[in-house]
Amino acid sequence: MVYVSIDRKARMRIEHVELATVALALTTLLAVVLLRGESMGLNNNQHRAVYLNDHLAGSSAAFEVLDVLAQVSGLEDWVRHIRDEIAQDRRELEQLMSSLQIARGSVRQAAGWVTGRIAELKTRVDDRKGGDLQRLELLETLALGIEGKRSMWAALQSASSDDARLRGPDYGRLIARAIEQRQDVEVRRLKAAADALGSR
């Protein structure tokens, strides 16, 4: 039998990785069980409720990511600006849900919050110092969320041609704002990539 000596720092890193892995697995399992039960035998009205609540939960995850990015020196004002815009988008979605008489799903909102926390934990494990790599990964997470939001507005715009109840929001404006947000994040993502991955 061979024994391998592991120093304290390496052992702590392994424990953090295991914690992140277990938390992610448990969160995924819980979401699958709960959402599968909610999704059986749904009609179109219920499809809308599931879809819109999923994206509402996504905004909760975005806020968690932004809370971490706000701690990065030099990003404070930018984070405040884009957080305000995402909050406006969230209110637009909530107004649409209200007009459709769709209640906020507590399970999905909780899942969104947990997703944001898992993303934060994962990036902290990858970059214990909270440096350039964490910034890169958080910006990529935010970019994916914004792209998902743009896709949602485009999907609702398409569906609104068949359902007048979906025609309230100005989808063209919302899509354009999401594209601008995505481009804005991309500038900072590429800068973070150069800092984290480039030669020094």
Helices and strands as residue ranges (DSSP letters): H 8-39, H 44-69, H 76-99, H 106-126, H 132-159, G 164-166, H 171-197
